[in-house]
Amino acid sequence: MNARALLLAAVASSGWAEERPPSRDRAPAAFFAEPQGGSTTPGARFIASLPEDARRALAKDLQVVLDQSSKDGGPALIRAVAKFGRPKAEVWELITRTSDQHTFLPHVTQSRRVGERTAEGEVNDYVVAFFFTFKYRTQHWFYPDQSRLEWNLDPSGEDGLVEQLGFWQLYELDEKTTVGEYGTRIVVRGSFINFLRSLGERGGVKDALTAFRRHVNAAKL
């Protein structure tokens, strides 16, 4: 077997389709820059950038789903924000355990790692039952220097999806509190199914945020 064949075999066995790409987006540098005349944290500066009604909801409920319109008329990227009662390093450790999601996320009946986990990320096979049952494979990418997790649909896996992507972006609010910005967009096959999906999308994101907060706040490391 030649070197190219050995490389392809290794990639196939690990589940990786490609090397980790640059992150699709990143938090504005201004959130992390030390402001003049003060020492507010990245989390505080991020929260200050939210609309007033979102800040009130976040203070009251510790989470909020933000309104997000689509620029091209297609499915929107739904954004949300949550507060976690743990230091940022611990929240990062827990949300990047992506194969654990079946233990706490509603509708997720399977989350199985494919191949090996590396410092750059991991691949997971999921089964989700929500109106319909979907099986798909997700590529997760870790950007620890940015406190950012991104994911997208892996086309090599069997699925009922056209598109699936998202992110978590973490900000330190204080030594014991972390703010997480969350985004997700899912497009499934068939216009009627997409109509049903859209009916429950915001409620589904709210339920997922609640589940993430409970899991992160209670999990043992």
N, C-alpha and C positions, 0 to 999 in steps of 0.2 A: 504494500500500500504506500503510495507516495505522500509527500508532506501535505499537499492540498487535500487529499482524501482524508488524511488523519485529522486535519483541522475541521473539515466539514462534519466528520463523525463526532468529534468532541463537541462542536456547537449543537448538533442534533441531540446528543445525550444530555446536555446541560439545559436545554430549553431555550437558549439564547438565540435570537434571530440576527443580532447585530451588536456592535459595540455601543456603549451608552452614548447617546447623542447629547448635545448641549440642551439645557433645560429650555422648554418652550417659552417660558416667561420667568421673571424673577421680581422679588419685592423691590420697590423703589429704594435707591441708596439713601434718600433723605430720611427714611424711617430709621436707619441705623446710624446716621451721622449725629455727632454730638451738637445739639442746638446751642446757639449763643444765649447766655444768660440763664441756663437751666440744665438739668440732667434727666429729663424725662426718658423713659425707656422706649425701645422699638414698639412694644405692644401698645403703649399709651399713644404714640404718634400714629400708629395704624388706626386705632379706634377713633382718634380725632378726625381722621379722613372720612369716616362713615357719615351718612346722612343722620340728622338729629333723631328721627324716629327709630332708626336702627340702633343708635347708641342707647336710647331709652329701653328698647326691647332687650338688648344685650345685658344691660344693667339689671333688669328685672328677671329675665328668664335664663340668663347665662348662655343664650344662643339666639340666633336670628337668621332667617332665610331672607336674602336680599332679592329685590326685584331686578330682573335682568332681561332686557329685550335682545332679540336676535338682529344682527345687522343685515343679514341677507334673507330674512324671512323664514329661515329654517329653524330647527330646534335650537333653543337658547342654551348657553352655558349658565347653569343655575349656580349662584354663589351663596355662601353662607358663612357665618362666623360663630365660633364657640369658645367658651372659656373653660380651661381645665385647671383643677386645683392641684397641680403638680409642677415641679420645675421643668423647664423646656427639655433638658436632656432625657428625663424620664418619659415625657410625652413622646419624644422622637423614638425612643427605644420601643414603645408600645405600638405606635401607629405603623411602624415599619415591619411589624410581625404580621405581614399580610396574609399568611396562611392560617392565621387564627380567627379570621373574620366570621367563619361559620359558628363560632362559639358565642357571638354576641350580636351580630347584625341581623335584623329581621329580614326574612325571606331568603337569606343565604343558607342553603342546605349543604353546600360543599365548598371548601376552599383548600385546595390541595396544591402543594408546591411541586413544580415540574423541574427536575434537575436540581442543581446545587444553588444555594443562596451565596452571593458574593458581596463584596463591599459596594458594588455598583447597583445591586438590586436583585430581583428574583422574578420568576414567572409562576403564575398560579392558574390552575383550572378551577372554574367556578360553576356551580349550579344555583340558579336563582329562580324561585317560584313567586311570581308577582303578576297576576292576571294569567300569564302563561309561564311555562318553564323554559328557561334559557340556559344553554350550556355554552361557555365561551372561555377563551384563554386571554389572560391579561398580563402585559409586560409592565412591571413596576421598575421605576428608576429612582435611585437614592442620590440626593445631592446634599450631603450632610454639611458642607461648608456654607450652604444657603439655607439650611434648616427646611429643605423642600423635598417633598415626595411627589412624583408624577407617575401617571400610568396611561396606557393606551391599549387598544385592542391588538392582540397578536394574531395576524391573519393566518398563521400556521395552525391555529386551533380550530376545532369544529365549533360553530357558533350560530346563533340566530340574530346576530347584530350586524349592522352596517358600520356603526361607529360607537366607540366607547372610550372616553378619555376623562381625565380629571387631575386634581392636585390637592395636596395639603401644604400650606405655608405656615410655619410656626414663628411666633414672636414672643419674646420674654416680656411679660407685663411687670412682674417683680420676681423675687427669688423663689416664690412658692406658687406662682400663677403664670399660665401660658395662654396666649390667644392663638387660636388656629383659624386660618382662612381656608375654606373648602370650596372646590368647584367641581362640577360634574356635567357631562353631556353624554346622553345615550340615544342612539338612533337604531331602532329595530326594523326588521323586514316587514313591510306591509303597512299601508296608510291607516287601516282601521286599528291595527295594534298600536301604532304610534299615537292615534287619537286616545286610546285607552291609557297608554303610558302617560300622556300629557295630563290626564285627569288626576292621576295620583302622584305626579312628579314632585311637586312642592311638599306634599304630605310625606312622601317617601324620603325626601332629603331631611325633613324635620325629624322623622323617626330615626334615620341613620345618625343624625347629630346627637340625639338623645342617647342612643345606644353607645356611640363612641365616648361620650362624656362619662357615662356610668362605668363603662369598661375601664377607661384610662384612670379615672379617679379611684377605682376600687382594686385594680389589678396589683398583684404582688410581683416585684422584680427580684 
